[in-house]
């Protein structure tokens, strides 16, 4: 077997045997796939290989940018989804109502707000009330406990008048009025009450026999 000849001197892109013809030395980089094609041609297994001109390379790159592989599109979708800010969570309304009956009750249920900020707490309360209670147009709270509210506020496109009471009888209640339907009094469990202490209070307020 004859000894392996030394590597030939690099040739110019115009030479049909130049590695530039296959893109193997494009911009100083080695393209493995083009090197394989060059080897196949030398072995007689590939013929008439088209030389990757600058225009063809640019067109191919542009096509790839506009037609990413399915896996790349999936990863891009996953990344976009993960970068989206999480949706705001809505705290669970802590409300327990007594069964509705024909006999008037001093307390119609219990409400355990998360703060004494009426502007943030009242909309959540009204949204969780039964439809049979109608549209609440007035709410009265204890003025010494709740933060000073404005005279009225807009809740679900409904104007609700806010009142403050200084009587001790209504210290831990909120009074809701609906025109033509009636009045409902809810026990207000203080926001800082522990779950162990709040549970019996809410259960007693919603007891059908109380």
GIWO-V957575 format. One record per backbone hydrogen bond with DSSP energy under -1.0 kcal/mol. NH is the residue of the N-H (numbers start at 1). CO is the residue of the C=O. E is the energy in kcal/mol with one decimal. If there is no record, write none. Layout:
<<NH:CO:E> <NH:CO:E>>
This chain:
<<15:12:-1.8> <18:15:-1.9> <21:18:-1.7> <22:19:-1.1> <24:19:-2.0> <26:23:-1.2> <28:25:-1.6> <29:26:-1.7> <35:31:-2.1> <36:32:-1.9> <37:33:-2.0> <38:34:-2.4> <39:35:-1.9> <40:36:-2.5> <41:37:-2.3> <42:38:-1.8> <43:39:-1.7> <44:41:-1.1> <45:40:-3.0> <52:21:-1.1> <53:51:-1.4> <57:53:-2.4> <58:54:-2.2> <59:55:-2.5> <60:56:-2.3> <61:57:-2.3> <62:58:-2.2> <63:59:-2.2> <64:60:-2.2> <65:61:-1.9> <66:62:-1.6> <67:63:-1.3> <73:69:-2.3> <74:70:-2.4> <75:71:-2.6> <76:72:-2.5> <77:73:-2.3> <78:74:-2.7> <79:75:-2.6> <80:76:-2.5> <81:77:-2.5> <82:78:-2.5> <83:79:-1.8> <95:93:-1.2> <96:110:-2.7> <98:108:-2.3> <108:185:-3.5> <110:96:-3.2> <111:187:-3.4> <112:94:-2.9> <121:117:-2.1> <122:118:-2.4> <125:121:-1.8> <126:122:-2.8> <127:123:-1.9> <133:130:-1.5> <134:131:-2.0> <137:177:-2.5> <138:177:-1.2> <139:161:-2.6> <140:175:-2.2> <141:163:-2.4> <143:165:-2.7> <146:142:-2.2> <147:116:-2.2> <153:160:-2.1> <155:158:-3.1> <158:155:-1.1> <160:153:-3.1> <161:137:-2.8> <162:151:-2.2> <163:139:-2.7> <165:141:-2.9> <171:168:-1.4> <173:170:-1.2> <174:186:-2.0> <175:140:-2.3> <176:184:-3.0> <177:138:-2.2> <178:182:-2.3> <181:178:-2.1> <182:178:-2.1> <184:176:-2.6> <186:174:-2.4> <187:109:-2.9> <188:172:-3.4> <189:111:-2.8> <193:190:-2.0> <198:194:-2.5> <199:195:-1.9> <202:198:-2.4> <203:199:-2.4> <204:200:-2.2> <205:201:-1.9> <206:202:-1.6> <210:207:-1.1>>
